[in-house]
Structures are given as C-alpha cells and as structure tokens.
Amino acid sequence: MIERHLAPAYLEKIGAGRMAEAAEILRYVARRLRGRTAAEIRRLLHGDARSLPIEDESGRPRPPGELIQPAPELEEAVLAVWGSGYPRPSPERYDAELRPFLADLGVPALPALARVSEALERP
C-alpha cells in the first residue's frame, strides 16, 4: 500500500503544492512504519527516501539532505551561524513526533561538513 499508493500520492500532493495534504500522508506513513529501520523505510519509499521532498519552513519542498533538524542544544548555534540560510522542516507541518521519521528519511541533525567549512571561511 505504501509503495503503490501512499508514496505516489504524497509526491503528487507535493507537486501540486498541496503541502497540508502531503504532510497528512507523511504523518500516516510515519505511524504505519513506526518501529521499522531506516533501511526498511527507504526501501518501502521507492528505494531512496532521501530524494523524497519535505516542506521547509518557507513552504518550499526540498530533498531531506538540504534541511536540518538540529537537536535542541544545537538549535541556537545553528541559528547564530546560518540564520534562515539553513532551512528546517516546516514546524507547522512536522512536529516533534515526526523528528525520528524525518531523520530516517535523511534530514540530518548536524550541519553538513561542507556548510560548516563555508561558514568558517566567511569573515
């Protein structure tokens, strides 16, 4: 059901800009897959969930690897260094309950090394 119906429906909603409906589908999928490994989740979601777009805080769909969901103790530091330049998943659509699932989809908790290097090179 997830592979044949829900994943394609999610992508269709994202493509049509119907983000609230897409988020509801993702929330449902997350509940159904609770307890599965990240590898199982990726397999069920067309092999590579890291390409599954996630709505960011500005309403734009992005690949999970372009987003960050820092741990609470890093949130302030990430904001200080990047401000809104390092997008997060939409807090309106994806609450704390979905954080582990978003991590399984490929949303990192730590900044990418390349982004840290760029930040250190800036004056």
C-alpha positions in Angstrom: 0.0 0.0 0.0 2.8 2.4 0.9 4.8 1.7 -2.3 1.9 1.6 -4.7 -0.4 4.2 -3.3 0.8 6.4 -0.5 4.3 7.4 -1.8 2.9 8.3 -5.3 0.0 10.2 -3.7 2.5 12.1 -1.5 4.6 13.1 -4.5 1.5 14.1 -6.4 0.4 16.4 -3.5 3.9 17.9 -3.2 4.0 18.5 -7.0 0.6 20.2 -6.8 1.6 22.5 -3.9 -0.9 20.8 -1.6 1.5 20.7 1.3 -1.0 20.2 4.1 -2.4 17.1 2.4 1.1 15.8 1.7 2.0 16.3 5.4 -1.0 14.3 6.4 0.0 11.4 4.1 3.5 11.5 5.5 2.2 11.6 9.1 0.1 8.5 8.3 3.0 6.7 6.7 5.2 7.5 9.7 2.6 6.0 12.1 2.4 2.8 9.9 6.2 2.4 9.7 6.9 3.1 13.4 9.4 0.6 14.6 10.9 -0.1 11.2 14.6 0.5 10.4 15.7 3.4 8.3 16.7 0.9 5.6 13.2 -0.7 5.5 11.6 2.7 5.3 13.8 3.8 2.4 13.0 0.5 0.6 9.3 1.0 1.0 9.5 4.6 -0.2 10.9 3.8 -3.7 14.3 2.7 -2.6 15.8 6.1 -1.6 13.7 8.2 0.7 16.5 10.8 0.7 15.0 12.1 -2.5 11.5 12.4 -1.1 10.8 16.2 -0.8 10.0 17.6 2.6 8.4 21.0 3.0 10.7 23.5 4.6 9.7 26.4 7.0 9.1 28.7 4.0 6.8 26.3 2.3 9.2 25.0 -0.3 9.7 21.3 -1.0 13.3 20.3 -0.6 15.3 17.0 -0.5 15.8 15.9 3.1 19.6 16.4 2.8 19.1 20.1 2.2 17.3 20.5 5.5 18.4 20.3 9.1 16.6 19.5 12.3 19.2 20.2 14.9 18.9 18.8 18.4 17.5 21.4 20.9 21.0 22.0 22.3 22.3 22.9 18.8 19.4 25.0 17.7 20.7 28.3 18.9 24.2 27.7 17.4 22.7 26.8 14.0 20.5 29.9 14.0 23.5 32.1 15.0 25.7 30.8 12.2 23.2 30.3 9.4 20.0 32.1 10.4 17.4 31.2 7.9 20.1 30.1 5.5 19.9 26.5 6.6 16.3 25.5 6.2 14.4 23.3 8.6 11.4 21.1 8.1 8.1 23.1 8.4 7.3 23.3 12.1 3.7 23.9 11.1 3.5 20.5 9.3 6.1 18.3 11.1 6.1 18.4 14.9 8.5 16.7 17.4 6.7 13.4 17.0 7.8 13.2 13.4 11.5 14.1 14.0 12.7 10.4 14.2 10.8 9.6 10.9 12.3 12.7 9.2 15.7 11.6 10.3 15.0 8.2 8.8 14.1 10.0 5.6 17.5 11.7 5.6 17.0 15.0 7.4 20.2 15.4 9.3 20.5 16.6 12.9 24.0 18.1 12.3 25.1 20.6 9.7 26.8 19.2 6.6 30.6 19.4 6.8 30.7 21.5 3.6 28.3 24.0 5.2 30.5 24.2 8.3 33.6 24.8 6.2 31.8 27.5 4.2 30.7 29.2 7.5 34.3 29.1 8.9 35.7 30.7 5.7 33.4 33.7 5.9 34.7 36.7 7.8 
